Amino acid sequence: MLKEIKKYLRNGHEWVKENRLVIFTEYKTTLDYLERRLKETFKKVPKSNSGVIWWDE
C-alpha cells in the first residue's frame, strides 16, 4: 500500500492535494497500525478522528 501511496498521492516530498485514498477497516487496531506506519514513512503527524486520518498541509 505504501508503494501505491507514493505513486499516486505524492509528488516528491509533497502530497498531491487533488487525490484521495479511502480505506475502510472494521477494527481500531488496524486503524492504529495504519496511522503508525504512515507516521513512520512520511514523517508528518496525521490527525485521526472517528476512524478518519488526514493531513493538514
N, C-alpha and C positions, 0 to 999 in steps of 0.2 A: 504494500500500500504506500509506503514512503516513496518508492520509485515513481509511482503514478502521481503522487502529490508534487514531487519535484518537477515532473514532466509537464503537468497541466496547470498547476496552481502557483508555480514560482517562476520568476523571471530573474535569474541570477540570485541575488540576495533579497529580492523584494517579492511581495505577494501580488499576484495578478488579481486585481480587485473585481474584474468582471466575472470571474469563475468562482464556483462554489462546489463543495463536496458535502453530501449529506450521507451520514452513516447512522443507521438505526440499530440500536442494541437494547436488549431486554434487561441486561444486568449492569448495575452500578460499577461492579468490579471491572467490567470491560471498558466502560467509560473512563474510569480512573487509570487503567492501563494505557489507553489511547492518549489521554492527556499527558501522562508521564513521558511516553515515547515522543510525542510532538515537542514537548519542552526540551527534551534531551537533544533532539535533532535540529530544531530551528532556533533554539536559544531565546525564544520570545515567550512571555508568560501569557498563556491563553486565559480568557475568562470563561468560567463554567457556571451555568445556572440551569437547573431543571433538565439536565441531560444535554445541554447545548454548549459547545465550545466554539468560541470565536476570538478573533484578534482585532484590536483597535490599532490602526496604523498611526 
